Amino acid sequence: MIIVSGLAYGIDALTHQSAIEAEGRTIAVLGCGVDVVYLSGNRPLYEKIVETGLVISEFPPGQRTLKGLFISRNRLISGLALGVIVIEGKADSGSLITARYAAEQGR
């Protein structure tokens, strides 16, 4: 299994970290350029993923985060995944946006 997530705080970071600790694979999909660490508190985790996994983005280097970019990122997360597990989320959360994309993509 490969964990695909957005490197956000909470369950995203926990799943990436768990994959690394289990010597598994993980992909962080960013809503900014790959050289921008959004959520600076996740910098150590970002660096571990760069070393042992994959950090990707459809945005150019240097692209800072903007609200709408996270929706686009969620489309990529669901597109890379065989399935999507939602732990929790409000009605307008990124988690449920990702789940809707997954359903549209037959995941």
Secondary structure, DSSP 8 states (H G I E B T S, - for coil): -EEEE---TTHHHHHHHHHHHTT-EEEEE-SS-TT--SSGGGHHHHHHHHHHSEEE-SS-TT----HHHHHHHHHHHHHH-S--------TT-HHHHHHHHHHHTT-
